[in-house]
């Protein structure tokens, strides 16, 4: 143990570890919370190391997410019996009493007031009584600013610009976990982006819960289209990537901002959720297949070779064999570069959970298998379109043998062999690769 001057002993730094479940927004928020602890002189360690505080950031998008969150919470309590255990995130927000009922949980914090976590931990330590810091999410009126990311050794920075959702799809619990739409002040978002670029991040991803509705609560002056134009002006930013944007949010102004930018990546994630109009209506999705197809055509006419990824839910209540067949046909016709396939999972508290015509698990499993086959074929077909082309790859990791893995602007994952000159690739650098079949890494 090192000693300070005059013989006084230096206290060891406290340690905190994070376990994060769920989406990229959760990952971004955990990183921000880690920075909050660093500023309080905590050391951020892995979940396998000893820690004074354990933070579990939970997911509630499905009942399976709730179950997995509970399993992880119990596992971390067992692994860290002497630690203060904090549970935060969407599951904590929607079921704080259930979480607090798990023996060993010391603090429940939802999806707001997270900047006060250190104050609550002090209260737990002083009173030695589990605390529930969750309050009604519909009280939230403003975007909660968390510490700006720092010391996160990544090549791609996630920058959260928006919180909450007002859509209320019949299968989705997220509005109840995240509350109403709140947008980050543009000057805050732009300032953080500039700092991230100055720290060496070549790519920024704009993310949120309902990203396309950015600015709706800020008045007529701001929207996502204008924010994209402002980011496009940032010196040194090489790539700007947009996370999931709903079909009805692609305004002419937003499309024009994307087309005019030389930094926005030619990769858009546009959720479909079903290839059946009947199912889309029951999901309360505000578009039909003809509108979705027309949007793809409109965007692709402006951006040749655009990569479009999507989400599709399989086995939604009432989905018939014909609905599923329609989804397969539509997915093939859309020529997606990637499809995230999700079997429908009941989420208590949503209308769809009470629909009487639930699809049997074995039927859902078969339909997932069939759609995944379409997804793999579609991804491979799109990626091979670029064989022989010279592509810029942002290197994200390098293995001990010197091989590197990264992504092209179209979000094609590429594996690059070790350099012939004996030098090592470096995460964060760009490599120009003439794409060959063996470079492509399919998911």
Order of alpha helices (4+ residues) and beta strands (2+ residues): beta-alpha-beta-beta-alpha-beta-alpha-alpha-beta-alpha-beta-beta-alpha-beta-alpha-beta-alpha-beta-alpha-beta-alpha-alpha-beta-alpha-beta-alpha-beta-beta-beta-beta
